[in-house]
Amino acid sequence: MKTRPFIELPLLAAIWGSSFIFMKIGGSEFGPFLFMAMRTLVASLFLIPLLYIAKKQSALSGYWGKIFIVGSLNTAIPFVLFGWATLTLSAGNTAVLNGTTPMFGALVAYFWLKDTLSLSAILGICIGFLGVYFLMFDKILDENTNVLLPTIAVMVAALCYGISASYTKMYLGGISSIALAAGSQISATVLLLPISLFFLPDAIPSSPAILSVITLGILCTGIAYTIFFRLIAVIGPTKTISVTYLIPVFGITWSMIFLGETINQWTIFGAALILSGVALTTGVLKLKFLNRLVK
């Protein structure tokens, strides 16, 4: 199948942008561990038949150890962190914070893969993290709301995504995308399901909560991760991870339409700084005069 990044990247962003409203709907009823265990389980049940239909099951042989690492870093750990954070943060703000992923990806690639960081990229990282502060500024001042730990949780999740993207390119770049997507979700389920049994809810979740986890599992996980891993293999982790440049736009839009969330000046200003920082970090926006200063 031919990869069309200009179509698939916005589509992936739209799908993942919607995941935050589903987490907001169902996360509080299931709890973050069970909710995400169900998400990965549904995704696994959706992907396993596709894996056999495509006759790619043999591609997993000999790679389960590495796939388990990807399943942990790219699915299990960040999913739970996001699920816990959305219990406090709005869906829109969580989506914007997730937009810091390319900055973490660039830092990981710099220290691990020895990729270069231009002065524009370094400035972008600084601007992006400053945007995080302004995004959460009014919440930090609210004594009745503790947003510091949930914000840190989302940032750690974004770091996990950055590590996973480079790890996948380094060790699993030649594996079929459907095999990698299925294997990572199976691994995440194996990790999360036993833990979730210690966090069962007191009441049976409502129909909207159940529907949200099913949609998350099939659309936002099974289908989305197949696209994601295929793009990593074809266009590389740095370009693929730039999908998070678009996720905040869709996340805020969907949360306003479906959850009735509102945005204020701090949200707009913080989001603008984060997106500008990501644009500089990923090379979408370049300040060539900075590089000329050091020549």
Summary of the structure (lengths in Angstrom):
residues: 295
radius of gyration: 18.6
end to end distance: 43.9
largest distance: 64.7
contacts: 1095
relative contact order: 0.23
helix: 80%
strand: 0%
